[in-house]
Amino acid sequence: MPFRLIYSSEAAPDLATADLEVMLEESRIRNLARGITGVLVFVDGVFLQILEGEKDNVHDLMETIERDPRHHGIKVFHERETGERAFASWSMAYLSPSAEEVSRWAELDGATTIGSVLSSIESEPGRLPAMVVNILKVIAEPSPGTG
Ligand SMILES: Cc1cc2nc3c(=O)[nH]c(=O)nc-3n(C[C@H](O)[C@H](O)[C@H](O)COP(=O)(O)O)c2cc1C
């Protein structure tokens, strides 16, 4: 049964967009090889990542990610088995929304900083399924200009 883990972290202050792009490309190749799928959300210097895969693979990857100096303050706020993968088609989707957008995904009213959105999600994990569905809607939409 697939396993899903969701965490947040703070990016190292010197992490450049180019570094992020390289990291994402490398992650996609490794994830494909390990059967990991998911999404990386980057907003106002904060990462929110959803990892899916076989439990051991997800945990092994998470151990590596936790040691990565490109971020700190890792908070795992969800980990459990899931009937099916939500991000089966994405070795690692990437989104860089505003905090307000993440707030709408979590169906929160009035949370305007990523910190307040994350603390609401942590205290109300029941918001996570809606958030996953709303992220999926965004990544499944063709981006403007590609149609
Ligand atoms: C926010 C963040 C997300 C990451 N996500 C992944 C990922 O999904 N898959 C992956 O293989 N590496 C990911 N990495 C990179 C790993 O931490 C690590 O650098 C990479 O797996 C190579 O590990 P190795 O040098 O031990 O082989 C991520 C790093 C950061 C900072």
The ligand as an SDF file (V2000), in Angstrom:
LIG
                    3D

 31 33  0  0  0  0  0  0  0  0999 V2000
   13.3000   20.7040   -0.1210 C   0  0  0  0  0  0  0  0  0  0  0  0
   14.0480   19.5290   -0.7060 C   0  0  0  0  0  0  0  0  0  0  0  0
   13.3450   18.5380   -1.3670 C   0  0  0  0  0  0  0  0  0  0  0  0
   14.0110   17.4340   -1.9190 C   0  0  0  0  0  0  0  0  0  0  0  0
   13.2880   16.4750   -2.5550 N   0  0  0  0  0  0  0  0  0  0  0  0
   13.9310   15.4050   -3.0840 C   0  0  0  0  0  0  0  0  0  0  0  0
   13.1990   14.3890   -3.7530 C   0  0  0  0  0  0  0  0  0  0  0  0
   11.9680   14.4230   -3.8980 O   0  0  0  0  0  0  0  0  0  0  0  0
   13.9120   13.3460   -4.2530 N   0  0  0  0  0  0  0  0  0  0  0  0
   15.2810   13.2480   -4.1450 C   0  0  0  0  0  0  0  0  0  0  0  0
   15.8570   12.2840   -4.6030 O   0  0  0  0  0  0  0  0  0  0  0  0
   15.9810   14.2090   -3.5170 N   0  0  0  0  0  0  0  0  0  0  0  0
   15.3400   15.2800   -2.9910 C   0  0  0  0  0  0  0  0  0  0  0  0
   16.0690   16.2600   -2.3710 N   0  0  0  0  0  0  0  0  0  0  0  0
   17.5420   16.1440   -2.3740 C   0  0  0  0  0  0  0  0  0  0  0  0
   18.0500   15.2290   -1.2990 C   0  0  0  0  0  0  0  0  0  0  0  0
   18.0910   15.9150   -0.0680 O   0  0  0  0  0  0  0  0  0  0  0  0
   19.4630   14.7060   -1.6510 C   0  0  0  0  0  0  0  0  0  0  0  0
   20.2900   15.7690   -1.9640 O   0  0  0  0  0  0  0  0  0  0  0  0
   19.4360   13.7840   -2.8400 C   0  0  0  0  0  0  0  0  0  0  0  0
   18.4640   12.7810   -2.6610 O   0  0  0  0  0  0  0  0  0  0  0  0
   20.8230   13.1370   -3.0810 C   0  0  0  0  0  0  0  0  0  0  0  0
   21.1630   12.3680   -1.9840 O   0  0  0  0  0  0  0  0  0  0  0  0
   22.5450   11.5580   -1.9640 P   0  0  0  0  0  0  0  0  0  0  0  0
   23.5940   12.5980   -2.2040 O   0  0  0  0  0  0  0  0  0  0  0  0
   22.5950   10.9640   -0.5970 O   0  0  0  0  0  0  0  0  0  0  0  0
   22.4350   10.5680   -3.0610 O   0  0  0  0  0  0  0  0  0  0  0  0
   15.4170   17.3470   -1.8000 C   0  0  0  0  0  0  0  0  0  0  0  0
   16.1130   18.3510   -1.1210 C   0  0  0  0  0  0  0  0  0  0  0  0
   15.4530   19.4370   -0.5820 C   0  0  0  0  0  0  0  0  0  0  0  0
   16.2240   20.5180    0.1100 C   0  0  0  0  0  0  0  0  0  0  0  0
  1  2  1  0
  2  3  1  0
  2 30  2  0
  3  4  2  0
  4  5  1  0
  4 28  1  0
  5  6  2  0
  6  7  1  0
  6 13  1  0
  7  8  2  0
  7  9  1  0
  9 10  1  0
 10 11  2  0
 10 12  1  0
 12 13  2  0
 13 14  1  0
 14 15  1  0
 14 28  1  0
 15 16  1  0
 16 17  1  0
 16 18  1  0
 18 19  1  0
 18 20  1  0
 20 21  1  0
 20 22  1  0
 22 23  1  0
 23 24  1  0
 24 25  2  0
 24 26  1  0
 24 27  1  0
 28 29  2  0
 29 30  1  0
 30 31  1  0
M  END
$$$$
